[in-house]
């Protein structure tokens, strides 16, 4: 099966302009996302997950290794939608991503309608964004990515600020989008510190201290990966306990 994303031996450092004073925050990372898969990158806060996501998105340089993105376009959605929303209504916000594509207005309206429908916000195009719930805002951010017909979604802790109902609602939406894609090419890299979310994953990796320390391709392997993650978290709690 072809890969949407492949990282091999990836090293990323911060500080010191890459010199002796710099600190490696990603160390020999190997990770791949297959086309049509929802791959989850699990890890504690500060383990290097978001650094990896920013590197994949082209926001950070890497010093060594290889990074190949085999599909396009790629769109990223972050954990706090309030940081990216700039327009007053739902429809205008979603349409903003199409402003430079010289599309017919009817085409824009149809794309916006379809994207909102995909995330269960159909009929809310004229709604003021300030009246939306947190879960609805995150769905709106997702619609803003979908309107551009991406082939790879980079989803960075997008359920962090959501309650359980909205958390799993967004998860089910993303899973349904991938499973229902008629081309079978839509893929997603989902970064999370919530191990319960792995039940929706096609595959998963575990990151700790900037390294991939576990990989899962089956449900049994997912269960083992979650136990490994819980052991890491318990070990950290013991270190923090006086």
Backbone torsions as a table, in degrees:
resi	resn	phi	psi	omega
1	UNK	NA	135.1	-176.2
2	UNK	-72.5	151.2	-178.1
3	UNK	-98.3	143.0	173.2
4	UNK	-85.2	-32.2	-175.3
5	UNK	-145.6	137.8	178.0
6	UNK	-144.4	123.7	173.8
7	UNK	-117.0	131.4	-178.4
8	UNK	-133.0	119.8	177.0
9	UNK	59.3	39.4	-172.9
10	UNK	-81.2	129.7	176.0
11	UNK	-122.8	132.7	176.3
12	UNK	-132.6	132.6	178.5
13	UNK	-121.6	152.7	176.1
14	UNK	-125.0	149.1	176.2
15	UNK	77.5	157.5	174.6
16	UNK	68.6	13.0	179.2
17	UNK	53.2	34.2	177.9
18	UNK	80.0	2.9	-178.9
19	UNK	-87.7	-157.2	-175.3
20	UNK	-63.8	-27.5	-177.2
21	UNK	-83.6	-5.4	-178.3
22	UNK	-74.5	156.6	-178.6
23	UNK	-118.3	128.4	177.7
24	UNK	-72.8	121.8	179.0
25	UNK	-108.2	-19.1	168.3
26	UNK	-125.6	131.1	-171.4
27	UNK	-128.3	106.4	174.2
28	UNK	53.7	47.4	-175.5
29	UNK	-78.4	127.7	172.8
30	UNK	-119.0	119.9	-177.9
31	UNK	-155.4	136.9	177.2
32	UNK	-134.4	149.0	175.9
33	UNK	-120.6	118.5	179.5
34	UNK	-77.9	150.0	176.5
35	UNK	-61.1	136.3	180.0
36	UNK	80.1	8.5	-177.8
37	UNK	-112.0	151.9	168.8
38	UNK	-104.2	103.0	-178.6
39	UNK	-100.7	128.3	-179.5
40	UNK	-106.3	135.0	175.0
41	UNK	-107.4	106.8	-175.5
42	UNK	-98.5	143.5	176.0
43	UNK	177.4	161.2	177.1
44	UNK	-66.7	161.4	171.6
45	UNK	-59.9	132.2	-179.3
46	UNK	86.8	6.4	-177.6
47	UNK	-82.0	-12.6	179.1
48	UNK	114.0	1.8	-176.1
49	UNK	-61.1	-50.1	-177.4
50	UNK	-68.9	-31.4	174.6
51	UNK	-62.1	-41.8	177.5
52	UNK	-63.1	-43.8	-180.0
53	UNK	-61.4	-43.6	179.6
54	UNK	-64.7	-33.4	177.5
55	UNK	-68.1	-44.3	177.8
56	UNK	-61.1	-38.4	-178.8
57	UNK	-75.2	-5.5	179.4
58	UNK	84.7	12.8	-178.9
59	UNK	-87.8	-18.7	177.8
60	UNK	-130.3	142.6	176.3
61	UNK	-82.1	155.3	172.1
62	UNK	-114.6	149.3	-173.1
63	UNK	-92.4	-32.6	-179.1
64	UNK	-145.4	158.6	178.9
65	UNK	101.4	-171.9	-178.8
66	UNK	-129.9	141.1	176.9
67	UNK	-135.1	117.0	-178.5
68	UNK	-123.7	126.1	173.6
69	UNK	-111.8	114.2	-169.6
70	UNK	-92.5	-5.2	-177.7
71	UNK	-127.5	159.3	175.6
72	UNK	-155.2	154.7	-1.3
73	UNK	-78.7	166.2	175.4
74	UNK	-115.4	137.5	179.1
75	UNK	-133.3	141.0	-176.9
76	UNK	-111.2	140.1	174.1
77	UNK	-124.8	128.5	-175.9
78	UNK	-99.8	176.9	-171.9
79	UNK	-71.8	-27.1	-177.6
80	UNK	-117.2	101.2	-177.5
81	UNK	-63.5	-23.7	179.9
82	UNK	-62.5	-22.3	-179.7
83	UNK	-76.9	-16.1	-176.7
84	UNK	-115.3	-15.4	-178.8
85	UNK	-76.0	130.1	-176.8
86	UNK	-129.1	-12.4	-175.9
87	UNK	-113.7	159.6	-168.8
88	UNK	-79.8	-25.6	-176.3
89	UNK	-119.9	158.7	-176.6
90	UNK	-58.2	-51.5	-177.4
91	UNK	-63.2	-41.8	180.0
92	UNK	-63.8	-39.7	-179.9
93	UNK	-63.6	-44.4	-179.8
94	UNK	-67.0	-40.2	-178.1
95	UNK	-69.2	-19.0	-175.0
96	UNK	-57.2	-35.4	-178.8
97	UNK	-67.9	-10.2	-178.5
98	UNK	-104.3	3.6	-169.6
99	UNK	-60.6	-29.0	-175.3
100	UNK	-99.8	14.2	-174.3
101	UNK	-103.4	5.7	175.2
102	UNK	51.5	45.7	-179.5
103	UNK	-91.0	153.8	172.4
104	UNK	-64.5	139.7	-179.4
105	UNK	-53.3	-36.0	178.2
106	UNK	-65.9	-36.7	177.2
107	UNK	-65.4	-41.3	178.2
108	UNK	-60.9	-47.8	-179.2
109	UNK	-60.9	-39.2	-179.9
110	UNK	-68.4	-40.6	178.0
111	UNK	-64.4	-41.6	178.5
112	UNK	-64.2	-44.8	179.8
113	UNK	-59.2	-45.5	-178.2
114	UNK	-65.3	-43.6	-179.5
115	UNK	-63.3	-42.1	178.7
116	UNK	-66.0	-38.5	178.1
117	UNK	-64.0	-37.5	-178.8
118	UNK	-62.6	-28.3	-178.1
119	UNK	-108.8	19.3	176.6
120	UNK	62.9	36.7	173.4
121	UNK	-118.6	21.6	-179.4
122	UNK	-58.2	138.5	179.5
123	UNK	85.7	1.4	-176.5
124	UNK	-107.3	18.9	-174.2
125	UNK	-57.8	-35.8	-176.9
126	UNK	-91.9	0.0	-175.7
127	UNK	-71.7	139.8	177.2
128	UNK	-69.9	132.1	-177.0
129	UNK	-62.7	-31.8	179.9
130	UNK	-63.3	-15.2	179.8
131	UNK	-95.1	-1.2	-177.3
132	UNK	-80.3	151.1	172.5
133	UNK	-77.2	170.5	178.3
134	UNK	-60.3	-41.7	178.8
135	UNK	-64.7	-39.8	178.2
136	UNK	-66.0	-37.6	178.2
137	UNK	-64.3	-38.1	179.2
138	UNK	-69.4	-36.4	174.4
139	UNK	-64.4	-37.3	177.5
140	UNK	-62.3	-44.3	177.9
141	UNK	-60.6	-38.5	178.0
142	UNK	-66.2	-40.7	177.0
143	UNK	-62.2	-36.9	178.2
144	UNK	-62.8	-28.4	174.6
145	UNK	-80.3	-41.9	-175.6
146	UNK	-66.6	-28.5	-176.5
147	UNK	-62.2	-20.7	179.8
148	UNK	-94.4	11.0	176.4
149	UNK	53.5	56.1	-179.5
150	UNK	-72.2	159.7	173.0
151	UNK	-106.3	-17.2	177.2
152	UNK	-136.6	122.4	176.2
153	UNK	-101.0	130.5	175.2
154	UNK	-107.1	108.4	-169.9
155	UNK	-115.3	103.4	-170.8
156	UNK	-99.8	97.8	176.8
157	UNK	53.2	44.4	-171.3
158	UNK	-74.9	-6.9	176.1
159	UNK	-105.8	6.9	-172.9
160	UNK	-57.5	-37.9	-175.2
161	UNK	-100.3	14.4	-175.3
162	UNK	-106.4	148.8	172.5
163	UNK	-73.9	173.4	-173.2
164	UNK	-59.8	-40.7	-178.3
165	UNK	-61.8	-48.1	179.9
166	UNK	-72.3	-33.5	177.2
167	UNK	-55.7	-53.3	-176.8
168	UNK	-76.1	-24.3	173.7
169	UNK	-64.1	-45.0	177.9
170	UNK	-66.0	-40.8	177.9
171	UNK	-58.6	-48.2	-179.4
172	UNK	-63.2	-35.8	178.4
173	UNK	-62.9	-47.8	-179.7
174	UNK	-63.7	-43.5	179.0
175	UNK	-60.9	-43.3	179.7
176	UNK	-65.6	-37.4	178.0
177	UNK	-61.4	-43.8	-178.7
178	UNK	-70.2	-47.2	-178.7
179	UNK	-65.9	-30.1	-176.8
180	UNK	-93.8	0.6	-179.0
181	UNK	-65.3	121.5	-174.8
182	UNK	-64.4	-24.9	179.9
183	UNK	-85.2	-19.4	-176.3
184	UNK	73.8	10.3	-175.0
185	UNK	-101.3	-17.5	-178.4
186	UNK	-65.5	127.6	-177.2
187	UNK	-131.7	162.8	178.4
188	UNK	-147.1	140.6	167.8
189	UNK	-106.5	116.4	-173.7
190	UNK	-112.5	115.5	178.6
191	UNK	-94.5	133.2	-176.9
192	UNK	-154.9	155.4	169.3
193	UNK	-112.2	8.4	-177.7
194	UNK	-103.7	103.2	-173.5
195	UNK	-66.1	-24.0	-179.7
196	UNK	-66.2	-15.9	-178.9
197	UNK	-75.9	-15.6	-176.2
198	UNK	-65.6	-15.2	178.7
199	UNK	-63.6	-17.9	179.3
200	UNK	-97.6	-3.6	-173.4
201	UNK	-81.9	148.3	169.8
202	UNK	-81.0	-33.4	179.7
203	UNK	-159.1	167.2	-175.8
204	UNK	-155.6	156.8	173.1
205	UNK	-131.1	151.3	177.7
206	UNK	-114.3	126.8	179.5
207	UNK	-112.5	136.9	175.1
208	UNK	-146.0	128.1	178.9
209	UNK	54.4	40.1	175.2
210	UNK	78.4	8.2	-179.0
211	UNK	-124.5	149.1	171.7
212	UNK	-81.7	118.1	-175.6
213	UNK	-113.0	0.1	178.0
214	UNK	-166.9	148.9	179.0
215	UNK	-137.6	142.1	-179.9
216	UNK	-132.6	133.9	177.5
217	UNK	-119.9	-9.5	-179.2
218	UNK	-132.5	168.7	-179.2
219	UNK	-64.7	-38.1	177.5
220	UNK	-62.4	-40.9	177.8
221	UNK	-68.5	-33.5	176.0
222	UNK	-61.0	-45.2	-179.8
223	UNK	-60.6	-41.4	178.3
224	UNK	-65.7	-38.8	179.3
225	UNK	-64.7	-39.9	178.2
226	UNK	-63.7	-42.9	178.0
227	UNK	-62.3	-40.4	177.4
228	UNK	-61.9	-42.8	178.0
229	UNK	-62.4	-43.8	-179.9
230	UNK	-63.8	-36.3	177.2
231	UNK	-66.1	-39.1	176.8
232	UNK	-62.8	-45.4	-179.7
233	UNK	-64.0	-40.3	179.4
234	UNK	-66.1	-39.7	177.2
235	UNK	-62.0	-39.0	177.7
236	UNK	-67.9	-37.9	178.2
237	UNK	-63.3	-39.1	179.2
238	UNK	-65.6	-38.5	177.8
239	UNK	-64.6	-32.4	-177.5
240	UNK	-83.9	-13.6	-177.7
241	UNK	-84.1	123.7	-178.7
242	UNK	-69.6	NA	NA
